[in-house]
Amino acid sequence: MKMLVAGGAGFLGSHLCDRLLADGHQVIALDNLITGSLDNVRHLKGREDFSFIEQDVTQPFKIEGKIDFIFDLASPASPIDFVKIPMEILLVGSYGVHNLLELAREKQAGFLLTSTSEVYGDPLVHPQSEDYWGNVNPIGPRSVYDESKRYAEALTMAYHRYRGINTRIVRIFNTYGPRMRLDDGRVVPTLIDQALNNRPLTVFGDGSQTRSFCYASDLIEGIYLAMRSSEHQPINLGNPHEMSILEFAQAIKKFTGTSSAIEHQPLPADDPKVRRPDISRAKKILNWEPVIGFEEGIKKTIDWFAAKK
């Protein structure tokens, strides 16, 4: 099939391009490079089955010819981006999603929205299943991302219900791996970079807040299986193995061999206290669950960051 990946030069978007090409599909990657990088798709340059278009999906655009399926991964997703480019995040979650859904309608293509565990906010239910409506501050500093994704989900379901678009929604939990931005601001690249450069490892609060880390290849396989399914309701994709941020920092110290100390800083506003996906729906519908263990995945990621130094 002919696939379009919005956000195709990003961390996960570029891995998705690789996965689609590996299965014999043709891929068009769109990206305005606000957080993506051409380095992530440089290895695909010159392939007849791959093309790249620099494009802001919040602006009107045309794609010539047939498109069978559209993947929307076009959104900055880092906490530092929430402060640096809040308007761009809100616009890509609204106008951008609308433009891509309209393209899906024009081309009679399928559409998959990558949403986020952030739709659950600072959850009062643990672990988080898809029928939980969340606990989100609609005006806090994280709201530009949380609410843009909640709106994007509503828009996607409206296009499915009232305009007959063949849609999917996946909610991505913390994912890590090669091609993450060094200045991402998220915990994985931040602590690895600090450890590799023998700087203090920053832990916010007392570090008791939890996250569940999924390796990129596992996440991409879940997205691919969701595309091939007929499920229109949201599906959680993530690794249910939960650990505290302090435990994660200690693991980074162990696997990098750094002598860096752990330095505690004030907890950011609305930082979720817990995060762990209930992946029962993914197991049942997609026959999917992660296969890369934390130690294997984090060592691969550390090696990639070390090679980039």
VEXTIZA-256307 format. One record per residue: x, y, z of N, C-alpha, C in turn; residue in three letters. Coordinates in steps of 0.05 Angstrom, whole numbers, plus 5000, padded with zeros to 4 digits. Atoms other than C-alpha are relative to their C-alpha. Last residue first. Example, Ala and Ser with C-alpha at 12.3 -4.5 7.8 and 13.67 -1.06 7.14 Angstrom:
REM VEXTIZA-256307
   n.x   n.y   n.z  ca.x  ca.y  ca.z   c.x   c.y   c.z  code
  4984  4976  4999  5273  4979  5143  4985  5022  5014   SER
  5018  4976  5000  5246  4910  5156  5018  5024  5000   ALA
This chain:
REM VEXTIZA-256307
   n.x   n.y   n.z  ca.x  ca.y  ca.z   c.x   c.y   c.z  code
  4985  4980  4986  5574  5240  5429  5023  5011  4983   LYS
  5006  4973  5011  5528  5204  5380  5016  5022  5013   LYS
  4989  4998  5027  5558  5135  5394  4996  5028  4988   ALA
  4970  4999  4997  5544  5144  5468  5013  5003  4973   ALA
  4993  4973  4991  5471  5161  5453  5030  5003  5003   PHE
  5006  4981  5022  5463  5097  5412  5008  5028  5008   TRP
  4979  5004  5021  5498  5054  5465  4996  5020  4977   ASP
  4975  4988  4990  5453  5083  5519  5022  4998  4979   ILE
  5004  4970  5001  5392  5066  5478  5025  5014  5009   THR
  5000  4992  5028  5414  4994  5466  4999  5030  4997   LYS
  4972  5003  5009  5429  4987  5540  5003  5007  4971   LYS
  4986  4977  4990  5360  5015  5557  5030  4999  4993   ILE
  5007  4976  5014  5325  4965  5513  5017  5024  5009   GLY
  4992  5002  5028  5360  4903  5538  4996  5027  4985   GLU
  4971  5000  5000  5353  4923  5611  5011  4999  4971   GLU
  4989  4974  4994  5280  4942  5602  5030  5001  4998   PHE
  4998  4994  4971  5258  4878  5568  5014  5027  5004   GLY
  4973  4991  4993  5240  4878  5494  5000  5008  5030   ILE
  4982  5023  4998  5178  4835  5480  5029  5008  5008   VAL
  4971  4995  5004  5122  4885  5489  5016  4974  5004   PRO
  4989  4991  4975  5050  4859  5481  5030  5004  4996   GLU
  4975  4985  4997  5006  4849  5421  5007  5004  5029   TRP
  4981  5021  4993  4952  4800  5401  5028  5011  5003   ASN
  4977  4999  5018  4919  4861  5368  5019  4976  5004   LEU
  5007  4992  5028  4849  4855  5396  5023  4997  4981   ILE
  5023  5015  5011  4860  4816  5461  4995  5006  4970   LYS
  4995  5028  5000  4930  4838  5479  4978  4985  4986   LYS
  4980  5006  5021  4918  4909  5458  5006  4971  4998   ALA
  5013  4998  5026  4854  4911  5499  5019  4994  4977   ARG
  5017  5023  5005  4888  4883  5561  4987  5001  4972   SER
  4999  5007  5028  4943  4935  5556  4983  4975  4993   ILE
  5014  5025  5002  4929  4970  5622  4999  4992  4971   ASP
  5022  5007  5017  4982  5023  5619  4987  4973  5007   PRO
  4996  5028  5008  5023  5049  5677  4976  4992  4983   ARG
  5007  5005  5028  5034  5121  5697  5007  4971  4993   ARG
  4998  5028  5009  5036  5148  5768  4994  4999  4970   VAL
  4987  5016  4978  5048  5215  5801  5004  4971  4992   LYS
  5015  5023  4991  5035  5256  5738  5015  4983  5021   PRO
  4984  5024  5007  5072  5323  5736  4985  4975  5010   ASP
  5018  5020  5012  5017  5376  5742  5016  4975  4991   ASP
  5029  4998  4997  5068  5432  5756  4986  4977  4985   ALA
  5015  4981  5018  5141  5411  5756  4970  4998  5005   PRO
  5018  5014  5019  5170  5376  5818  4986  5020  4982   LEU
  5029  4998  4995  5226  5416  5851  4984  4986  4978   PRO
  5010  4973  5006  5297  5389  5839  4970  5001  5004   GLN
  5029  4996  4999  5335  5329  5867  4993  5029  4995   HIS
  5006  4973  4990  5407  5316  5845  4969  5004  4999   GLU
  5028  4994  5007  5431  5244  5836  4992  5026  5014   ILE
  5019  5001  4978  5507  5240  5838  4972  5006  4989   ALA
  5017  4976  4995  5548  5224  5777  4982  4996  5024   SER
  4998  4994  4972  5598  5167  5783  4983  5024  5008   SER
  4994  4973  4992  5577  5140  5716  5003  5002  5030   THR
  4976  5000  4983  5580  5066  5700  5009  5027  5009   GLY
  4980  4982  5012  5531  5076  5643  5026  4999  5015   THR
  4994  5009  5027  5488  5015  5661  5019  5018  4985   PHE
  4988  5027  5001  5490  5026  5737  5009  4993  4971   LYS
  4974  5000  4987  5479  5101  5737  5014  4973  4996   LYS
  4983  4985  5019  5422  5094  5687  5029  5001  5011   ILE
  4994  5019  5022  5391  5041  5732  5018  5013  4979   ALA
  4980  5019  4989  5396  5088  5792  5008  4980  4978   GLN
  4975  4986  4998  5360  5142  5752  5023  4982  5010   ALA
  4990  4996  5027  5305  5093  5734  5027  5014  5000   PHE
  4990  5026  5009  5296  5072  5806  5012  5002  4972   GLU
  4975  5004  4985  5290  5146  5825  5013  4973  4992   LEU
  4979  4984  5013  5239  5156  5769  5027  4997  5015   ILE
  4999  4973  4991  5198  5099  5799  5022  5015  4984   SER
  4978  4995  4981  5186  5036  5759  5000  5030  5008   MET
  5000  4974  4988  5128  5004  5722  5024  5003  5019   GLU
  4979  5001  4979  5131  4946  5674  5005  5028  5011   HIS
  5011  4998  4973  5064  4955  5638  5020  4997  5022   PRO
  4990  5023  4984  5099  4970  5572  4990  5002  5029   ASN
  4978  4993  4981  5060  5015  5526  5009  4975  5014   GLY
  4975  5013  5008  5005  5018  5474  5022  5009  5019   LEU
  4975  4993  4986  4935  5034  5499  5023  4984  4988   ASN
  4985  5023  4990  4880  5025  5446  5025  5010  5013   ILE
  4972  4997  4992  4827  5077  5430  5012  4975  5012   PRO
  4998  4989  4973  4762  5054  5396  5030  5002  5008   GLN
  5001  4971  5001  4762  5044  5321  5002  5013  5027   HIS
  5009  4988  4975  4785  4971  5318  5001  5031  4998   GLU
  5025  4986  5007  4788  4940  5248  4989  5015  5025   SER
  5025  5008  4986  4860  4917  5255  4976  5015  4989   SER
  5011  5024  5013  4917  4925  5205  4974  4990  5012   ARG
  5007  4993  5028  4932  4996  5228  4986  4977  4986   MET
  5025  4984  4997  4930  4973  5301  4991  5008  4972   ALA
  5023  5018  4996  4981  4919  5283  4974  5014  5003   LEU
  5004  5015  5025  5029  4971  5255  4976  4981  5002   TYR
  5012  4982  5019  5020  5016  5316  4993  4986  4974   ILE
  5027  4995  4991  5035  4958  5362  4985  5018  4981   GLY
  5014  5025  5007  5097  4939  5322  4970  5002  5008   GLU
  5005  4999  5029  5120  5011  5328  4985  4976  4990   ILE
  5021  4980  5004  5113  5009  5404  4992  5001  4970   LEU
  5025  5012  4990  5154  4945  5409  4976  5018  4994   ASP
  5008  5021  5020  5208  4974  5364  4974  4986  5009   SER
  5011  4989  5025  5211  5038  5406  4990  4978  4982   ALA
  4980  4997  5021  5222  5005  5474  4987  5006  4973   TYR
  5003  5019  5022  5167  5017  5525  5021  5006  4979   CYS
  4984  4994  5024  5179  5051  5592  4999  4977  4980   PHE
  4998  5027  5012  5127  5052  5648  5013  5004  4972   SER
  5004  5000  5029  5132  5114  5692  5004  4971  4991   ARG
  4994  5024  5016  5127  5124  5767  4995  5005  4971   THR
  5019  5002  5022  5131  5184  5815  5009  4978  4980   GLN
  5018  5022  4996  5174  5167  5875  4979  4997  4978   SER
  4995  5022  5019  5232  5210  5851  4981  4976  5003   GLY
  4985  5021  4986  5232  5254  5913  5005  4976  4982   ASP
  5013  5009  4976  5213  5314  5871  5017  4979  5014   GLY
  5019  4981  4990  5246  5318  5803  4984  4989  5023   PHE
  5025  5014  4993  5307  5276  5791  4982  5021  5013   VAL
  5022  4985  4989  5366  5308  5754  4975  4983  5005   THR
  5025  5010  5012  5428  5265  5746  4976  5014  5013   LEU
  5020  5010  4982  5490  5306  5763  4974  4991  4986   PRO
  5013  4978  4986  5539  5312  5705  4979  4989  5020   ARG
  4993  4998  4972  5587  5258  5684  4990  5025  5014   ASN
  4983  4976  4997  5577  5271  5610  5008  5005  5029   ASN
  4977  5003  5019  5550  5201  5595  5019  5024  5002   LEU
  4982  5021  4991  5507  5206  5658  5025  4997  4982   ALA
  4986  4991  4975  5477  5274  5641  5020  4979  5009   GLN
  4981  4979  5008  5461  5251  5570  5016  5009  5024   ASP
  4978  5014  5014  5429  5186  5596  5022  5021  4992   ILE
  4983  5014  4981  5389  5225  5647  5023  4986  4987   LEU
  4987  4982  4981  5362  5275  5597  5019  4986  5019   THR
  4976  4987  5011  5351  5225  5541  5014  5019  5019   PRO
  4980  5019  5011  5307  5181  5585  5024  5014  4987   VAL
  4982  5012  4980  5273  5233  5629  5021  4982  4987   VAL
  5013  5023  4987  5243  5277  5575  5021  4985  5016   ARG
  5012  4991  4975  5274  5345  5560  4986  4977  5015   GLY
  5028  5007  4999  5285  5326  5487  4986  5011  5025   ASP
  5012  4978  4984  5352  5361  5483  4970  4997  5003   ASP
  4984  4996  4976  5386  5296  5461  4988  5021  5018   LEU
  4984  4975  5000  5329  5282  5413  5016  5002  5026   ARG
  5011  4979  4983  5308  5209  5411  5018  5025  4999   MET
  5011  4977  5015  5335  5173  5350  4985  5020  5018   ARG
  4984  4984  5018  5350  5107  5387  4984  5021  4984   PRO
  4984  5015  5019  5301  5084  5440  5018  5019  4983   GLY
  4973  4991  5002  5246  5107  5487  5015  4983  4980   TYR
  4985  5017  5019  5171  5104  5496  5028  5012  4997   THR
  4971  4993  5002  5129  5130  5553  5015  4980  4983   ASN
  4987  4995  4974  5056  5111  5539  5030  5004  4995   PHE
  4972  5008  4996  5024  5118  5470  5009  5008  5028   ILE
  4991  4982  4979  4948  5121  5463  5028  4989  5009   ARG
  4983  5013  4980  4928  5090  5397  5010  5021  5020   VAL
  4987  4983  4980  4869  5114  5356  5017  4983  5018   ILE
  4989  5014  4977  4845  5082  5291  5011  5021  5019   ARG
  4980  4989  4981  4801  5109  5236  5009  4981  5021   THR
  4991  5024  4988  4763  5086  5173  5024  5007  5019   ASN
  4971  5005  5003  4729  5151  5156  5008  4976  5016   ILE
  4994  5026  5011  4653  5148  5150  5029  4994  4996   GLY
  4990  4997  5027  4638  5221  5157  5011  4974  4988   ARG
  5017  4984  5016  4594  5222  5219  5009  5004  4971   TYR
  5029  5004  4996  4621  5167  5263  4983  5014  4979   ARG
  5008  5028  5003  4692  5162  5238  4970  4997  5001   HIS
  4996  5007  5029  4703  5236  5227  4992  4971  4995   TYR
  5021  4987  5015  4673  5249  5296  5002  4994  4970   ALA
  5024  5016  4996  4719  5196  5327  4976  5013  4985   MET
  4997  5025  5015  4780  5231  5297  4975  4983  5002   THR
  5003  4994  5029  4756  5299  5321  5002  4975  4984   LEU
  5028  4993  5005  4745  5274  5392  4995  5005  4970   ALA
  5015  5025  4998  4814  5241  5392  4971  5005  4994   GLU
  4994  5016  5024  4846  5305  5366  4985  4973  5001   ALA
  5015  4989  5023  4811  5345  5420  5004  4983  4975   TYR
  5027  5007  4994  4840  5299  5474  4981  5011  4978   ARG
  5004  5028  5006  4907  5305  5440  4972  4991  5007   LYS
  4999  5002  5030  4905  5381  5438  4996  4971  4992   SER
  5026  4993  5011  4880  5380  5511  5001  4998  4969   GLU
  5021  5018  4991  4940  5341  5538  4974  5006  4985   ASP
  4996  5027  5011  4992  5378  5496  4976  4982  5007   TYR
  4998  4996  5029  4972  5450  5509  5003  4973  4985   VAL
  5026  5002  5014  4947  5428  5577  5002  5003  4970   SER
  5001  5024  5016  5017  5413  5604  4975  4999  4982   ARG
  4979  4999  5020  5026  5484  5629  5001  4976  4982   PRO
  4973  5002  4989  4959  5482  5665  5021  5001  4977   GLY
  4987  4975  5003  4893  5506  5636  5028  5001  5010   ILE
  5003  4989  5027  4854  5442  5623  5014  5026  4995   PRO
  5003  4972  4996  4882  5406  5685  4998  5014  4973   ASN
  4983  4981  5014  4869  5334  5668  4995  5028  5008   VAL
  5000  4979  4979  4843  5276  5710  5019  5022  4990   ASN
  4977  4983  4993  4825  5222  5660  4996  5021  5021   GLY
  5002  4975  5014  4766  5191  5624  5021  5020  5008   TRP
  4996  4979  4980  4783  5119  5642  5001  5027  4986   TYR
  5026  4989  4992  4752  5071  5591  5002  5021  5022   ASP
  5011  4982  5020  4819  5061  5557  4973  5012  5008   GLU
  5012  5014  5022  4852  5031  5619  4986  5020  4982   SER
  5019  4985  5016  4901  5066  5665  4989  4983  4977   GLN
  4990  4988  5025  4934  5026  5720  4978  5013  4983   PRO
  4974  5012  5006  4916  5058  5767  4998  4969  4999   HIS
  5004  5029  5004  4857  5105  5770  5026  4988  4991   VAL
  5011  5009  4974  4864  5175  5798  4993  4971  4999   LEU
  5023  5019  4998  4908  5194  5739  4993  4993  5029   PRO
  4989  5011  4975  4949  5258  5734  4980  4980  5011   ASP
  4992  4980  4981  4928  5270  5662  5016  4988  5023   GLY
  5008  5009  4973  4894  5210  5629  5008  5020  5021   TYR
  5029  4995  4999  4899  5244  5560  4989  4992  5027   VAL
  5005  4974  4987  4974  5246  5575  4970  5006  5001   GLU
  5008  5006  4973  4976  5171  5558  4994  5026  5015   SER
  4980  5001  4978  4981  5196  5487  4987  4992  5026   THR
  5006  4984  4976  4948  5199  5419  5020  4993  5022   SER
  4985  5007  4976  4976  5171  5354  4994  5021  5022   THR
  4991  4979  4983  4919  5180  5305  5017  4988  5022   LEU
  4993  5007  4972  4911  5128  5251  5012  5024  5014   LEU
  4987  4979  4984  4874  5142  5186  5005  4989  5028   PHE
  5002  5004  4972  4849  5097  5129  5017  5021  5015   GLY
  4978  5015  4987  4845  5127  5060  4993  4995  5029   ALA
  5013  5025  4991  4786  5148  5017  5020  4981  5013   GLN
  4986  5023  5012  4835  5198  4985  4986  4973  5006   LYS
  4995  4996  5028  4792  5259  4998  5010  4975  4986   GLU
  5027  5001  5013  4767  5233  5065  5003  5004  4970   ARG
  5010  5028  4999  4838  5216  5087  4973  4998  4987   ALA
  4985  5014  5021  4861  5285  5064  4991  4971  4999   LEU
  5012  4991  5025  4805  5316  5106  5015  4986  4976   GLU
  5025  5014  5002  4830  5275  5165  4985  5007  4974   LEU
  4994  5028  5007  4900  5301  5153  4975  4983  4998   LEU
  4990  5001  5028  4876  5373  5150  5006  4972  4992   ASN
  5023  4995  5019  4834  5365  5213  5009  4997  4971   HIS
  5016  5024  5001  4892  5333  5251  4977  5003  4981   VAL
  4985  5021  5012  4937  5391  5233  4985  4975  4997   GLY
  5000  4996  5029  4884  5444  5248  5015  4977  4986   TYR
  5026  4992  5009  4873  5415  5318  4999  5003  4969   SER
  5020  5017  4989  4931  5378  5348  4972  5006  4992   GLY
  4997  5026  5013  4980  5413  5302  4980  4979  5010   VAL
  5009  4999  5028  4952  5480  5324  5003  4973  4986   LEU
  5029  4998  5001  4956  5466  5399  4990  4999  4971   LEU
  5012  5025  4991  5027  5441  5393  4970  5001  4998   ILE
  4996  5019  5021  5048  5501  5350  4988  4973  5008   GLU
  5020  4995  5021  5017  5548  5401  5003  4979  4977   MET
  5027  5009  4992  5056  5516  5459  4979  5004  4977   PRO
  5017  4998  5024  5124  5521  5426  4972  4991  5006   ILE
  4987  4986  5022  5176  5534  5481  4982  5004  4976   LYS
  4993  4972  4993  5136  5517  5543  5010  5016  4977   VAL
  5025  4989  4990  5101  5452  5521  5004  5030  5006   PHE
  5015  4988  5022  5164  5438  5480  4974  5013  5009   ASP
  4987  4975  5006  5205  5429  5543  4986  5014  4977   ILE
  5007  4979  4981  5154  5377  5566  5014  5027  4994   PRO
  4982  4997  4978  5167  5337  5502  4991  5022  5019   SER
  5011  5015  4977  5113  5313  5454  5018  5002  5025   ALA
  4979  5000  4979  5119  5354  5391  4988  4988  5025   PRO
  5003  4982  4977  5063  5332  5346  5024  4999  5017   SER
  4989  4973  5002  5058  5301  5277  4993  5017  5024   ALA
  4982  4999  4978  5050  5226  5288  5012  5029  5002   LEU
  4995  4973  4990  4988  5222  5244  5018  4997  5026   ASP
  4993  5001  4972  4990  5158  5203  5006  5028  5009   PHE
  4986  4977  4989  4953  5160  5136  5005  4995  5030   ILE
  5002  4997  4971  4932  5099  5096  5017  5023  5009   PHE
  5016  5021  4988  4918  5082  5023  4995  5004  5030   ASP
  4990  5006  4973  4942  5145  4988  4981  4980  5013   ILE
  5014  5017  4981  4933  5151  4913  5014  4999  5027   LYS
  5002  5028  5003  4960  5209  4871  4986  4986  5024   GLY
  5009  5011  5025  4982  5279  4887  4999  4970  5002   GLU
  4983  5024  5007  4987  5304  4958  4988  4988  4975   ILE
  5011  5021  5017  4960  5374  4971  5020  4978  4996   LYS
  4982  5013  5017  4973  5424  5027  4986  4979  4983   PHE
  5011  5015  5022  4938  5475  5070  5021  4987  4983   PRO
  5005  4984  5023  4977  5494  5133  4988  4984  4977   GLN
  5020  4981  4991  4973  5458  5200  4993  5019  4977   THR
  5027  5010  5006  5008  5400  5165  4978  5018  5011   VAL
  5015  4995  4975  5073  5439  5162  4971  4992  4995   ASP
  5027  4989  5000  5110  5407  5103  4989  5003  5028   GLN
  4999  4981  4977  5180  5385  5084  4973  5015  4999   GLU
  5010  4973  5007  5164  5327  5037  5001  5017  5025   ILE
  5003  4981  4977  5204  5262  5040  4990  5027  4990   PHE
  4996  4972  5006  5198  5204  4992  4995  5017  5024   SER
  5002  4980  4979  5207  5129  4999  5004  5028  4989   PHE
  5025  5004  4985  5194  5070  4953  4997  5019  5023   ASP
  5023  4994  5017  5246  5091  4902  4974  4998  5014   GLU
  5017  5023  5004  5300  5094  4955  4976  5008  4983   ARG
  4994  5014  5025  5349  5151  4945  4983  4975  4995   GLY
  4997  4983  5023  5348  5176  5017  5008  4984  4975   LYS
  5021  5008  5020  5325  5123  5066  5002  5016  4974   LEU
  4993  5026  5011  5389  5126  5109  4979  4990  4979   HIS
  4978  4998  5019  5378  5200  5117  5006  4973  4987   ARG
  5008  5013  5024  5311  5188  5151  5021  5001  4978   VAL
  5015  5024  4994  5329  5204  5223  4991  4984  4975   ASN
  4981  5022  4993  5384  5252  5202  4985  4974  5005   ASP
  4994  5015  5024  5330  5294  5169  5020  4977  5005   LEU
  4974  4995  5011  5308  5314  5239  5004  4983  4975   SER
  4988  5022  5015  5242  5321  5274  5027  5008  4988   GLY
  4986  5018  4980  5227  5374  5327  5012  4975  4986   THR
  4999  4983  4976  5206  5433  5283  5012  4984  5023   ILE
  4974  5001  4987  5226  5391  5222  5002  5018  5025   LEU
  4990  4972  5002  5163  5410  5183  5027  5004  5014   ASN
  4990  4989  4975  5151  5336  5170  5009  5029  4996   ASP
  5003  4971  4998  5116  5293  5118  5011  5009  5027   LEU
  4997  4988  4974  5140  5223  5101  4997  5031  4998   ALA
  4995  4971  5002  5114  5188  5039  5001  5011  5028   ILE
  5004  4981  4978  5120  5113  5043  5007  5028  4991   VAL
  4988  4975  5008  5111  5055  4994  4994  5021  5022   GLN
  5018  4977  5007  5096  4989  5028  5017  5023  4989   HIS
  5005  4997  5029  5139  4926  5024  4982  5023  4992   GLY
  5022  5017  5008  5137  4903  5096  4991  5004  4972   ASP
  4991  5027  4996  5206  4932  5111  4979  4980  4992   ALA
  4984  5007  5024  5182  4998  5082  5009  4971  5001   LEU
  5018  5002  5023  5127  5001  5134  5015  4992  4975   LEU
  5017  5024  4997  5174  4985  5191  4982  4997  4976   ARG
  4983  5024  5003  5227  5036  5169  4983  4975  5000   ASP
  4993  5001  5028  5174  5091  5162  5016  4975  4994   CYS
  5024  5011  5013  5149  5073  5232  5005  4999  4970   LEU
  5001  5029  4996  5219  5082  5259  4976  4988  4987   HIS
  4979  5012  5018  5222  5151  5226  5002  4970  5004   SER
  5009  4999  5028  5155  5171  5257  5020  4987  4982   GLY
  5016  5023  5006  5177  5148  5326  4991  4999  4971   LEU
  4990  5024  4986  5235  5196  5334  4984  4975  4992   PHE
  4997  5000  4971  5212  5247  5283  5010  4974  5011   GLY
  4972  4996  4993  5225  5251  5209  5005  5001  5030   ALA
  4983  5023  5008  5158  5220  5191  5029  5003  5004   GLY
  4980  5002  4979  5117  5270  5231  5020  4978  4994   GLY
  4996  4973  4992  5060  5256  5183  5017  5000  5026   ALA
  4994  4998  4971  5069  5186  5155  5005  5030  5006   VAL
  4990  4974  4994  5034  5174  5088  5005  5002  5030   LEU
  5005  4989  4973  5027  5103  5064  5011  5028  5002   MET
  4986  4974  4999  5019  5073  4995  4993  5014  5025   LYS
  5017  4976  5000  5000  5000  5000  5017  5025  5000   MET
